[in-house]
Each structure stands twice: as C-alpha cells, then as structure tokens.
Amino acid sequence: MKNIPWSYYQLFLSVIRHGGLSGAAAEQAISPATAGRHMLDLEHRLGRSLFVRSQRGYSLTPEGETLNALLTGADGSFRRIDDWRGEAAAPQLVRLALGTWNAFLISAHIGEICREDDPFRLQLLVGEARASLAHRENDIGIRSFEPEESNLAAQRLGSVAYAPFRSRNAPPLARERWIAVTREEAISDYLRWPHQARPATIALTASRPRTMLDLVEAGAGVAVLPCFIGDTNQRLVRAGPVIGELGHPQWLVLHDDDRHRREVRRVADRLAKFMKARAALYAGKRAETDG
C-alpha cells in the first residue's frame, strides 16, 4: 500500500458502500469520471483487479474482498485524520453513536448535551447496530451490554424497560393489531419480540423503528417501544405491562485513547448526568410528560 494516496482507499470504501461511482463521487466531492480513473489507478498500482464492473454497478472481486477486509476499521481512522488536518479551520468533532430512541430523547433536550458556547462540534451517528469504537470509528457510544473489548472503558447508566403502547384514541379493532419492523431489520430483542410472540396479529411492518412510533400515534395499532419513549408521549398509553424479558442495562462506552480528551469527557459527563437523572423513566417505573 506504499505510495498510494489514502484518498484512493477512502474512495474504494465509498464505492463499496454505494455500489458504484456516482454515489461515491458525490460523497468524495469529485466527478464520477475522476472516481473511475482513481479506481483504475488503484488497481494498476496494486497490480490486482478489485472490481467487476457491470451496468448494475460495481461488485468486488476476491482480491477486492481481501482489500476490503484489510481496510476494516480504517475508514474511521481516515475520517479522524481528515478532522486533524482541518483542526485549524474547524472546532474538534465529537462523534456520538447511539440508537434511534436515545437519539430521539436526546435531540428533544439537546441543550443539556451540546451548548452554544462549546468549543467543539457534536455529530450524532444514529442506528440500531452496535456502536463501534474498537477502531476509534466513534468517540462515545451508548450500548445495551457491557463491552468485551479490552481497549474500551464503560460506565453503567441504569436499565431500559419496554412495554406495548397504543394511541389513547385508537379504535377497538386497532388495539388488536400489531406494528413491527420487518424481519430483516429486527436486530434487537424488542424488535424481534412481535415476530416471536404476536406473529399472527402483525398488521403493519416498517423498515425503521421510528416509523412504528408514527403509526402508533396515528392509531394504527400496538407496538413495543422503550418506556422512556412511550411514557413521555401524551398521545400514547400502555397497552399492557412491561415485558420483563426485554429489559437490559445501558452502558456509556468510550475508547481508552480518547476518554481523556477534554471535549469527549465533557460530552460523556453530560450524557451520564442526563441519563442518570432519568433512570426511573428509562426503567419504566414512572411516566413523565417532560423527560
């Protein structure tokens, strides 16, 4: 990999993410033609064919799969170097990886986490997959289990409870209809629960958890939601008791190499304070109108 610009590897990973040149070129702020030339140059410098090119897009050859594996985790390092190079022009960036519902609640109270006079920028990276910090892809993560990686530090923040919720004004028939994410997107226990416990009564599925809340608010049926979301929504009521087997602890996770950075520590401390102050709400022990 010597004497090959790192930007080529960034572009390579971008082509994989987008399945072709157009999306990758837009992400890297270059033209598709330039992106194509760079990938040809990368193959020439490596002496290996990386892509199978077709009208449907770019797919990886075995050699391309090998390079992709070698670069696993490197994309986060590339982005950190880009941030470092731009330090003089922009404040430090703190990356916070969290799930849909924590992002929903935190966004409603963002002033407790990110303030106007902060000398840093905050980026929320929202998704249901496990927050990845082992290769420093993110600075802070919120996870549902204690990390096993030796280079991560963790602080337990309490527990999260789940219950079925429906609209206060849901018609009687809708109270027997269940809403779930698609099976392919059901990567968490609470998302899988309707498919396992109520498969015959699922009437609506969506590709994102956030859409379940919209459907429940509209009176379309019942969905399993975290209590800290359902109990703070005046349009919803519980449609049943807390589902005990879905409860889990919640952990604030930081990489050992980054947890003493002043801006990371500041955001982490605010997050811990924010979530501990709402421990009873997260645990489903009380309903609040204002988290």
N, C-alpha and C positions, 0 to 999 in steps of 0.2 A: 504493500500500500504506500510505499515511499514515493515522494514527489508527485502524488496525486492530490489535487485540491480537495480539502474537506467538503467544499460545497458540492462536489460530484457525489460524495456519499450521501449528503443530505438530499440531493435531488433523486438519487437512486431510491432512498427510502420513501420519498414523496411519491415517486412513480408507482411504487408498490401499493401505497395507501390508496391512491386514486385509480389504479388500474390502467393508467395511460398518461400521455404527455400533457393534455390540456389542463386538467386539474392540478397536476404537479407544477406546471409552468406558472399558473396563476398563483399558487402558494408561494413559489420562489421568486415571483415578480420578474419573470423572463418570458420570452416568446416560446411557443411550442417548438418552433424550428430550432431555436437555440438549445432547448432542453433535449431535443433529439440528437443534436450534434454532440452535446456533452455526454450523453449516454453512449454514443458510438465511440467517443474518445476514451471514455472509461473502459469500455470493453477492449479497445485497442491497447491501452496502457497495461491492463491486467493480462492480456493475451487469452481471454476467456469470453465466451458468449454468455450473456447474463439474461437475455430476454428472448422470448418467442413473440414476434410481432405479428399481429393479425388485425383485420378490420374491427374485431371486437375489443381490441386493446392490447395491453402488454401483460404477458404472463411470464413467470420465472422458469428458466432452465434449471437443471440440477446445480450447475455452477452458481446461478443466481440465488438459489435457495441457500447454498453454502455461505455466500457473501452476506445474505440477509441474516443468517444465524450468527455470523461473526460480528455483525453490527448491532445485535440485540442489546438494547440499553444505551447504545452510543448516541441515539438521537437526542436523548435528554442532555448528554454531555455537549453535543453540538450547540444546542439552544443555550446552554449555560455560557459557553464561550462567546456566542453572539451577544449575550447580555453583558458579559465582561468587557467585550470590545466597545460596547456602546455606553459604558458607565459614565463617561464624561458628559454625554448628551442627555442621559435619562436617569431617573432615580432607580435604585435597586428594585428588582422584581421578586416578590414572594409568591410562590405557586402553592395553592391550597387545593388538594384533591379531596373531593367529598361526594357523597351520594345525592340523589335527587332531592330527598326530603330535608336533609340538613341544609342543602343549598337554598331550598325554599324558605325555611325558617330564618336562616342567617341573612338572606337577602332582605327580608322584611325588617331586620334590625341591624342593617349593615353599619350604621353609625357606631355600634358597640365594638366592631371589629376593625373597621377602616375609617380613619378620620381625615378631615380636610387638610390638617397640618402635618400629616405623616410624611416623612422624607423617603417614602418608598411607594411602589405600586403593588396592588394586590390582584392576582389572577385566580379566578375560581375555575377549576377544572372538574366538571360535573359528569358523573357516570355511575353506573351500577357495579362495574368491575372493581376489583380490589385496588385500592390506591397503591401505586407502585413508587417506592422510594429507595429500593435497594441500590439502584444505579444513579440515584440523585436526580431522577426524572422530575420529581416534585420536592418541595421543601417541607411541607406539612401534609399529613393525611389523617383522615378520620376513618377508622376501621371497626368492624364488628367483632374482631377477635385479636388477641394479643399476638404481636408479630413474632415469628420464629427466626427471622434474620438477625444475625449477631451484630450487625452494624446499625441497627435501629434502636432508638430509645422510645419508650411508650409510657403514657400516663393514663390510667383508667379514669373514665369520666362518669361512670354510672351505667344504668341499664336502659334498654329500649323495649317497650311493650307494644303489641299490636292487637287490634280488635277490628271487627267488621263495622262499617259505617254506611249509613244511607242518608238521603236528604230528609229533612224534617217534613217536607211536603210530598214525599214520594207516594204515589198511588199504591194501593194494596198489592196489586199484581207485581209491581216493581220490587217489592220487598222480598220477593222470592227469586228474583233474577240476579245472577252474579256477574260481576265485571272482573276481568283479569287481563294480564298482559299475555301475549302469545307465548306458546310453549318455548319457542326459540329464545325469547327474551327473559324467561323466568329463571334467572341465575341466582336468586336469593331465596331463602326458605319461605319468606312471606309471599313472594311472587309465585312460588310453586304450590303453595297451600290450596288455593281454589281448585287447581287441576287435580290435586290428590284427594281433597275432601269433598268437593262440590262439583265434580266434572259434569254431571247430568244437568245442572242448573246454570251453567255458564252461558249467558246470552250474548255477551259482548266481549270482544278482546281488542286490545290496543297494543301498539308496538313500544309504547313508552309508559312508565308508571305515572308520569304527570298527567297523562290523558285520562287515567282512571279517575282522578280527582274531579276533573271537569265533568265526566259522565255521571259521577255520583251526585255532584252538585245539581246537575240537570234533572235528577230524579229518575235516572235510567236503571238503577239497580243498586246492589250492595257490593262493596269492595273491601278487602283487607288493607288497612292503612296504619301507619305508625300513630299511636295515640297522641303524640305531640303535634301531629298534623290535624287529625280528626277532632280532637277535643278543643282546639283553638279556633275551629271554624263554626261560626254561629249558624250556618246553613245546614250543618250535619248533626246527627245524633248516632250514638252507638246502636248497632243492630244486633248486638249480642255481647257476651262477656269477653274479657281479654283472653286471647288464645295463648295459653301459658307456654306451649312448646315452641312458640316463635320468639320468645324473649331472648335477648342476648346482651352482653356487655358492650360498651363503646369505648374505644381507645383513641387517644390523640398520639400520633406517631411522627417522629422526626428522625432524620438521618443524623448519626453521631457527628459527622463532619460539619453539619450545618446548624445544629441546635443552639450553638453559642453565638451565631450571628445576631447582631442586635435587632435587626428588623424581623427575623424569623422568630426570635424569642418574644418579641413584643406581640406579634400576631398570635403565637401559641398561647401566651398568657391570657390574652383577651378571650380567645376561644374557650380555654378551660374555665374562665370565670363565667362566661356566657352560658355554657352548657351545665356547669355545676349549679348555677342559680336556678336552672330549670329541671333539676334532677327528678323531682316528683312528677313533673309534666311528662318527661321522657319515659318514666317508669309506668305511666298510666294510672297514677294514684290520685290525680286531681285534674279537673277540666278547667282551663283558663280561657278567657276571651282575649287576653293580651299576654303572649308568651313573655 
